[in-house]
């Protein structure tokens, strides 16, 4: 009876917290983007391709614990997700952004001063930025996207990804928050431009609403997602966390074998973690102090394991190490 109630509770919570992703409406009619993108391409692209990403994403998430995850959570840990979730979550996110930053010529809004200043500071001019984007889009082999992103150090960067990946995902080298994306899948242009991707790219710059991209830039600068990405990029933290989780959590359940066999590895990761260079914004004396304390604690644990210390002693010292790790993590929050 108890088991039945638990199953019922889990199913109800999944139902209560599960969210369905939906196809966003296009801000303008399919024909509004003519002559640069023809109405039929827009209709198929939005109504069929994007709809398929949404449908398949919901299907892949249904009934799993991931159904309650936000889009950012799904994207951030893409390397842990199934291909169905990685491709369709990416497809949904990327296209939603694409529709937002496009507008018919008579509805375009102008670039904002702070964003323009950032473009000029990094690229020299808007024209040079467009050239960099065109270069990234035209050299992307096969299907994919060209991006303008805000990186964790709050700089602009032009980059590109294959398939439906994007720069929020942990599978990409250049990570950050996308503020502009250009779809270079053939489904985005083939009906009108056939194989001439270059002509499509020249056309699309007539539809990019730099006012909207400016708003996205301003929002990205203060988005907590930036510091999440920055923290994730700190590989030494990830490496240490993995061994800590695999040794500490079994101890909590009374299984000390992983710790007794891997305390040397835990210490080695702590030494590397302590010696690693934190991301620029986290490079502070209190973070280094917490890292040094953590290393010392792991050394103590390794010695205790060597002396065959009792389980309860190890649990106490591992709890301290775990608390120290979270202290480092918390210091890394802005
Ligand atoms: Fe597309």
Boltz pocket constraint, residues with backbone or C-beta under 6 A from the ligand:
constraints:
  - pocket:
      binder: B
      contacts: [[A, 45], [A, 49], [A, 95], [A, 183], [A, 185], [A, 187], [A, 188]]
      max_distance: 6.0
